[in-house]
Amino acid sequence: MSELNEKKRDKLPKQEFAFPKERKEPLNDASHVRNAVARFDQVKGVSDEERDEAWKRIKSAAKEHGVELQEKSWRELGKAD
């Protein structure tokens, strides 16, 4: 994953995060998009509606950065095929 120190992270606009209100899970490159998917369920204190919106942002960032997502919805995360 590319280095994203605190100073760089603080400079990212809110729309560069899966969860912008909480500034959780940056989506600035492919490795951070993959990390946001992996850590999605670890974000606490957010509603299902906020998760729906975060998943839309992740899907958009994944497309932009060439990351292939297997899941169609965040509700599929962690489920075996």
DAMO-V872210 format. One line per field, one symbol per residue. phi: phi as a letter, one per 20 degrees, with the letter a starting at -180 (. if undefined). Layout:
# DAMO-V872210
phi=???
This chain:
# DAMO-V872210
phi=.ffcfgffffeffgfedfdffeldmfcebfffffffffdgfefdmceffffgffffffffffffdmdedeeebffefmeff
